[in-house]
Amino acid sequence: MGQKIERDLQRFQRIVRGKIRSNLGKFMSRGELIGKQGKDFVSIPLPSIQLPQIRYGNKNSGGVGVGEGNPGQALTPAEQGDQPGGAGDAPGQHILEVEVSMEELATILGEELALPRIEPRGQKNIITTKDRYTGIRPVGPQSLVSFKQTYKRSLRRQIASGTYQPEQPVIVPVREDMRYRAPKETQQPQSMAAIMYLMDVSGSMTDEQKQIVRIEAFWIDTWIRAHYKDIETVYIIHDASAKEVDEHTFYHTRESGGTRISSAYQLAAKIQQERYDPADWNLYAFHFSDGDNWGDDVPVCMQILSEKLLPVLNLFGYGQIESPYGSGEFFEHLLPMTDEFAHLILTRVPDRNAILPSIRDFLKTGR
C-alpha cells in the first residue's frame, strides 16, 4: 500500500510539473505564483476540472427566452424584490493549491526557457569547511556507532578464536569490537552573490508597471538563488534623487517628481564599493524604468555605467517597462554600449505578455 501511495504521489507531482510548465507564461503574466511564498515554498493555485452536469428545474418555472422583456435587453437573474442576498447552496469553482519548492521552481524555469547554468565569475568564492563522517575510529558516542564495521570486527574475532558456530551464527560484539564514524573536515566553495534592483518611481511609472517589475524580479531572483549559497539583495528607488529602501517600500512607492537616472547609478556604485568587493562577490544589477530621463543626465549615466558598474558586475540588465507617460528614449542611448559590454542586456517590456521573453533575454547569458 505504501509503495502504491508513493507511486501515485510521484505521478501527481509529474502532472503538476507539466501543468506549471505548459502554463508558465500565464502564471508569470498573472503573478499567480507569488501568492504566498512562506520560507521555502510557493503556492500555485491550479483550477480543478468540473464535469458538466444537467440539472432539471421546476416545470413551467421559466427559462431563457421566457418572460417579459424587449429585444436586445441584457439577461439578468430573476428579480428578488428588496430581499438581501443570503448564503447560496450552489457549488462554486474549486481551487487546488499545490506547493512547489523554490529549487524545483527554478528547475522548471530553466528547462522551459532553456537557460544555461550560471557560472560564478573568477575567484568570487569563499572557502568554507564542512564535517563529513567518512572516517572510522575506535571511540565515539553511541549515536555514531558504525554497525557494519562493528559487525565485521566481531565476526573476525569470533572466527579467529573458534567461537563462531555457522549453524548458530550469533554475533556478540565486545567493547574492543566497537567502531564509530569519525568526521573529516573538507573544504567546499561557498559562492556568494549580491543583487541590486533599481526602479524608477517617478510620476510616469504606474502601478501596473511596478507590478510587472515585481513579477520579473521574483523570477530573476528565483533563478539566481538556485546557483549560489548566499544571496544579499539591495533595493534602490529613484525619481530625481535615489535612496535605498526595503522590499515593501520598493514595490509600493510612487513619487510625482522628475527623473534623474544617474542618481540611482551613483548610489548603486557607492553601495558596491562599500559592501561588495568583486573579489568575494558575484554582482548583479537590474534597472527597470519607462525610459524617461532628464536630457543632460544621459552622459553622466553612461560614464557611471562604463567606469564604475559594468567593470565589476557579472550582469547588468535594463528592462524598459513601456508606459503611456514615458518617452522611452533611454533604451536608445544604452543600445550602442551593448557592442562594448556583452553583459549589458537590454529588453523592452510593453505589457505582461513580454515578461517571459524579457526574463529569457536577461538570464540566457549564463553569467
C-alpha positions in Angstrom: 0.0 0.0 0.0 2.8 2.4 0.9 4.5 1.8 -2.5 1.3 2.4 -4.3 0.8 5.7 -2.5 4.3 6.8 -3.3 3.8 6.0 -7.0 0.5 7.9 -7.0 2.3 10.9 -5.4 5.1 10.9 -7.9 2.6 10.7 -10.7 0.6 13.6 -9.3 3.9 15.6 -9.0 4.7 14.9 -12.6 1.2 16.1 -13.7 1.7 19.3 -11.6 5.1 20.0 -13.1 3.7 19.5 -16.6 0.8 21.9 -15.8 3.2 24.5 -14.5 5.5 24.2 -17.5 2.7 24.3 -20.1 1.2 27.4 -18.4 4.4 29.1 -17.3 3.8 32.2 -19.4 0.3 32.6 -18.0 1.5 32.2 -14.4 4.2 34.8 -15.0 1.9 37.3 -16.5 -0.8 36.9 -13.9 1.6 36.7 -11.0 -0.2 33.6 -9.6 3.0 32.1 -8.3 3.6 35.0 -5.9 0.5 34.4 -3.8 2.3 33.2 -0.6 6.0 32.3 -0.6 6.5 31.4 3.1 10.1 30.4 3.7 10.8 27.8 1.1 7.6 27.2 -0.9 5.5 29.0 -3.5 1.8 28.1 -3.6 0.4 27.7 -7.1 -3.4 27.6 -7.5 -4.5 25.2 -10.2 -8.2 25.2 -11.1 -9.6 21.7 -10.9 -11.8 20.2 -13.7 -15.5 20.3 -13.1 -17.5 17.9 -15.3 -20.7 19.5 -16.8 -24.0 18.2 -15.3 -27.6 18.6 -16.4 -29.9 19.8 -13.7 -33.7 19.8 -14.2 -35.6 22.7 -12.9 -39.3 23.0 -11.9 -41.7 22.7 -14.7 -43.1 25.9 -16.2 -40.8 28.0 -14.0 -39.4 29.9 -17.0 -36.0 29.9 -18.6 -34.0 31.6 -21.4 -36.4 33.4 -23.8 -39.3 33.1 -21.4 -40.9 36.1 -19.7 -41.3 39.8 -20.2 -38.6 41.8 -21.9 -37.6 43.7 -25.1 -35.3 42.6 -27.9 -31.6 43.3 -27.0 -32.3 43.6 -23.3 -29.5 42.0 -21.2 -30.4 38.8 -19.4 -30.2 39.1 -15.6 -31.1 36.9 -12.7 -34.8 36.9 -11.7 -35.8 39.8 -9.5 -35.9 39.1 -5.8 -37.6 42.2 -4.7 -35.9 44.1 -1.8 -34.7 40.9 -0.1 -30.9 41.0 0.6 -28.8 38.2 -0.8 -28.0 35.3 1.5 -25.9 32.2 1.6 -26.2 30.1 -1.5 -26.3 26.4 -1.9 -24.7 26.1 -5.4 -21.2 24.7 -5.7 -18.5 27.1 -6.9 -15.2 26.7 -8.6 -12.8 24.6 -6.6 -9.1 25.6 -6.4 -6.4 23.1 -5.6 -3.2 24.6 -4.2 0.0 22.7 -4.6 3.3 23.6 -3.0 6.4 23.6 -5.1 9.9 24.2 -3.6 11.9 27.1 -4.9 14.6 24.8 -6.2 12.0 22.9 -8.3 10.5 26.1 -9.5 13.9 27.3 -10.7 14.4 23.9 -12.4 11.1 24.3 -14.3 12.0 27.8 -15.3 15.5 26.8 -16.6 14.0 23.8 -18.5 11.2 25.8 -20.1 13.5 28.8 -21.1 16.5 26.5 -22.0 18.7 28.6 -19.7 22.3 27.8 -19.2 23.5 27.3 -15.6 25.2 30.4 -14.1 29.0 30.0 -13.8 30.4 32.2 -10.9 33.0 34.6 -12.2 36.7 34.4 -11.3 37.6 33.8 -7.7 34.3 35.0 -6.4 34.1 32.1 -3.9 34.7 31.9 -0.2 36.1 28.6 1.0 34.3 27.1 4.0 34.8 23.9 5.9 32.2 21.1 6.4 32.4 18.0 8.5 31.7 14.7 6.6 31.5 11.4 8.5 33.7 9.4 6.2 36.3 8.0 8.8 36.2 5.2 11.4 37.7 5.3 14.9 37.6 3.0 18.0 36.0 5.6 20.3 33.0 7.9 20.0 29.4 8.5 21.1 26.8 5.8 20.8 24.9 7.8 18.2 27.8 7.4 15.8 28.2 3.6 16.0 29.1 2.1 12.7 27.2 -1.2 12.8 28.8 -2.5 9.6 32.4 -2.1 10.9 31.5 -3.3 14.4 29.9 -6.5 12.9 32.9 -7.2 10.7 35.4 -6.9 13.7 33.1 -9.1 15.9 32.9 -11.8 13.2 36.6 -11.8 12.6 37.3 -12.1 16.3 34.9 -15.0 16.8 36.2 -16.9 13.8 39.8 -16.4 14.9 39.0 -17.6 18.4 37.0 -20.5 17.2 33.8 -19.4 19.0 31.9 -18.8 15.8 29.3 -21.5 15.0 27.9 -21.5 11.4 24.9 -23.5 12.4 24.1 -20.9 15.1 25.5 -17.6 13.7 25.2 -15.4 16.7 27.5 -12.4 16.7 28.0 -10.7 20.0 30.3 -7.6 19.9 32.5 -6.7 22.9 34.0 -3.4 23.8 37.1 -3.9 21.6 34.9 -4.5 18.5 33.1 -1.2 18.7 33.8 1.2 15.8 32.4 4.7 15.4 32.0 7.1 12.4 34.5 9.9 12.6 34.2 13.3 10.9 36.7 14.5 8.4 37.0 18.2 7.6 36.6 19.1 4.0 36.8 22.4 2.2 33.9 23.5 0.0 33.5 26.6 -2.1 30.6 28.8 -0.9 29.5 31.0 -3.8 28.0 34.4 -2.7 26.1 36.9 -4.8 24.5 40.3 -4.4 21.6 41.5 -6.5 20.7 45.2 -6.8 17.3 46.1 -8.1 16.8 49.7 -9.2 13.4 51.1 -10.2 12.1 54.4 -11.4 9.2 55.6 -9.2 8.6 58.9 -10.8 5.1 60.1 -11.7 5.2 58.4 -15.1 5.5 54.9 -13.7 2.0 53.5 -12.9 1.0 50.7 -10.5 0.8 48.3 -13.5 4.4 49.0 -14.5 5.5 48.3 -10.9 3.6 45.0 -10.8 5.4 43.9 -13.9 8.7 44.8 -12.2 7.7 42.8 -9.2 6.9 39.7 -11.3 10.2 40.0 -13.2 12.3 40.5 -10.1 10.7 37.4 -8.4 11.6 35.1 -11.3 15.1 36.6 -11.7 15.7 36.2 -8.0 14.5 32.5 -8.1 16.9 31.6 -10.9 19.9 33.3 -9.4 19.3 32.0 -5.9 19.4 28.4 -7.3 23.1 28.9 -8.2 24.5 30.5 -5.0 24.8 29.5 -1.4 24.1 33.0 0.0 22.3 36.0 -1.6 22.0 39.6 -0.5 19.5 41.9 -2.1 19.6 45.7 -2.4 16.6 47.8 -3.4 17.0 51.3 -4.8 14.2 53.6 -5.9 14.7 56.9 -7.7 13.0 59.8 -9.3 15.2 62.9 -9.4 17.1 61.5 -6.4 17.7 58.0 -5.2 17.6 56.1 -1.9 18.0 52.6 -0.6 14.7 51.1 0.8 13.3 47.7 2.0 11.4 45.4 -0.3 8.0 46.5 0.7 8.8 50.2 0.1 10.4 49.3 -3.2 7.1 48.0 -4.6 4.7 50.4 -3.0 6.3 53.8 -3.5 5.2 56.4 -6.1 6.6 59.8 -6.4 5.5 62.8 -8.5 8.8 64.3 -9.3 11.0 64.2 -12.4 13.6 61.5 -13.3 17.4 61.5 -13.0 18.6 58.0 -13.5 22.2 58.8 -12.7 21.2 59.3 -9.0 20.4 55.5 -8.9 23.6 54.5 -10.6 25.7 56.7 -8.3 24.1 55.1 -5.3 24.5 51.6 -6.7 28.2 52.2 -7.3 28.6 53.6 -3.8 26.9 50.6 -2.2 29.0 48.2 -4.2 32.3 49.9 -3.3 31.4 49.9 0.4 29.9 46.4 0.8 30.6 44.1 -2.1 34.2 43.6 -3.0 34.1 41.9 -6.5 36.9 39.6 -5.4 34.4 38.0 -2.9 31.0 38.6 -4.5 29.2 37.8 -7.8 27.4 41.1 -8.5 24.1 41.6 -10.4 22.1 44.7 -11.1 18.7 45.1 -12.8 17.2 48.5 -13.6 13.6 49.0 -14.5 12.3 52.3 -15.9 9.9 53.7 -18.5 12.9 55.3 -20.3 12.2 58.8 -19.3 15.3 60.8 -18.1 16.5 64.4 -17.8 18.3 65.2 -21.0 21.6 66.4 -19.6 21.7 63.4 -17.3 22.3 60.8 -20.0 26.1 61.3 -20.4 26.5 61.0 -16.6 24.7 57.7 -16.7 26.9 56.4 -19.5 30.0 57.4 -17.5 29.0 55.7 -14.3 28.0 52.5 -16.1 31.2 52.2 -18.2 33.6 53.3 -15.5 32.1 52.0 -12.2 29.4 49.5 -12.6 29.9 47.4 -15.7 33.6 46.6 -14.9 32.6 44.8 -11.6 29.2 43.3 -12.5 28.5 39.8 -13.7 25.4 41.2 -15.4 23.6 44.5 -15.8 20.0 44.2 -17.1 18.0 47.2 -18.1 14.2 46.5 -18.6 12.2 49.3 -20.2 8.7 49.0 -18.9 6.6 50.7 -21.5 4.4 53.5 -20.1 1.9 55.8 -21.7 3.6 58.7 -20.0 7.3 57.9 -20.5 9.4 58.9 -23.6 11.3 55.6 -23.8 14.4 57.3 -25.1 16.9 55.9 -22.6 16.9 52.4 -24.3 18.2 54.0 -27.4 21.0 55.8 -25.5 22.1 52.5 -23.9 21.9 50.4 -27.1 25.4 51.4 -28.5 27.1 50.3 -25.3 26.0 46.7 -25.8 28.7 46.3 -28.5 31.4 47.0 -26.0 29.8 45.3 -23.0 28.4 41.8 -23.7 27.0 41.6 -20.2 24.8 44.7 -20.6 21.4 43.3 -21.6 18.5 45.4 -22.7 14.9 44.4 -23.0 11.6 46.1 -23.8 8.5 45.1 -21.8 5.4 46.6 -23.3 3.0 44.5 -21.3 2.8 41.4 -19.1 2.9 39.1 -22.1 6.5 40.3 -22.7 7.7 39.2 -19.2 8.7 35.7 -20.3 10.8 36.8 -23.3 12.4 39.6 -21.1 13.5 37.1 -18.4 14.9 34.7 -21.1 17.0 37.6 -22.5 18.3 38.6 -19.1 19.3 35.1 -18.0 20.4 33.3 -21.2 23.9 34.7 -20.9 24.8 32.2 -18.1 26.7 34.8 -16.2 
